[in-house]
Amino acid sequence: MDALTREHFILMYTIALLIGQNAYSNLPILRSFVLGPQREVVSIYDDNFSTPSSRPQYFIEVYRCVKIEVGECSSDSEGYPVPNKTEEIEIVVPDITNKDRDPNNEKKFYKYVVYNHTSCKCGNLTNRNKKLYKTTTDNEVFLATTEVYFNASYANNPVNLIRQCNVCNSPQPRYNLIHEHVEALPQYKYLAYEQCLPGCVVVEKDATLKNIQFTSGDGLKIVTNDISCKAYDGRNKDPQKIRFA
């Protein structure tokens, strides 16, 4: 095969590959499958890393259904990764104003329940939102039986990451439901990013563009990641602000 013929062959082969790829890219994706739960760090109070003003900061590690690849889910925009099985994580915390309270008044204690996803399936968004935080009456455990309950239950609390000495050494894994999730295909509804815990100092961050496939075509989203963190020692830049619920 001479040089001209070889170049012509390579050109035609490349064109054929491109045509083939385009042809397949126009075919509908018939099914997608849900991956297992993914590790995420969350506040025990809500999904926004915020803390009520009368509560201590409390962040824990959980697993959440957030990812879909090719497999069991419908390929239209209605499929969401939702928990198939969950377990409850119970946390009890004191009201941080107890020390300022009149000794004759009751101290306040609170109980929170966070769901940990242990397996996933396809479903709708409402099903998932109901399985993030369990709503209890005012989230309060009152004094009559509860100081005893609090003291007995406190030892069973999960590790509060904010109290670990090396927690500011690296950012934590987080997931965000994109604003246009209704139009996004199932595998693009959640974007992964990393964030330093409130109280840590963000040393470096970056922003990248992520391709998102919608029912109407492709789009781009800017994802901001904290790259590195360090502990606040009074001389660093300002730490991440504590968000109050």
Secondary structure, 3 states (H helix, E strand, C coil): CCHHHHHHHHHHHHHHHHHHHHHHHCCCCCEEEECCCEEEEEECCCCCCECCCCCCCCEEEEEECCCEEEEEEECCCCCEEEEEEEEEEEEEEECCCHHHCCCCCCCCEEEEEEEEEEEEEEECHHHHHCCCEECCHHHEECHHHHHHHHHHHHCCCCCCHHHCCCHHHCCEEEEEECCCCCCECHHHCEEEEEECCCCEEEEEEEEEEEEEEECCEEEEEEEEEEEEEEECCCCCCCCCCCECC
